[in-house]
Amino acid sequence: PARTSLSDKVAAATPELAATVAAGNQHGADRGIRVLAAAAAADQPNFAVTKEFAEATGISTLSGLAVWSRTNPVRLGGNPTCATLAFCQANLENTYQMRFKEFVPLSADGTVVKGALEAGSIELGYFFGTDPTLKSPDLVVLKDDIPLKVFHNATPAVRQAFATPAVVDTLEKVSSALTQADLDD
């Protein structure tokens, strides 16, 4: 039989984190993988513009940028996977009806994306939520005001063969103690 990955089973993702973890366990069971409790901390994707752009347009939300993009199609840049992941470019197109002139594949390194924003080769940059570049005063992270329910919570998974009580207990203690501040730093 053909192998599928969890990402191939979009229906496994639900609006409830616990149900998504349960679906991950159901999917992973025949592969010998056990998904443990998810941390509250998450590496949510972020979309940012330059401070100069935000001030000139008055845009602070993704829906605001979407409205603007209908007469000014946007160049989106970032990690090349953004062009194919459901929560990235497709989410902006489907949820926000954002219009794009093009997707510019860049490095996943936030400094590269920030450089492209500052150079004017893109208007919107995709960043991992834990990217320290987002703390730059020259960037404005746009509020995801119609969020897609996709979870990016830190979630340990272990091969069932190694899921001893001691391993599970240790991983779940780390997971429960992990805060958003820990992940962001």
Summary of the structure (lengths in Angstrom):
residues: 185
radius of gyration: 18.5
end to end distance: 42.7
largest distance: 57.4
contacts: 519
relative contact order: 0.22
helix: 44%
strand: 18%
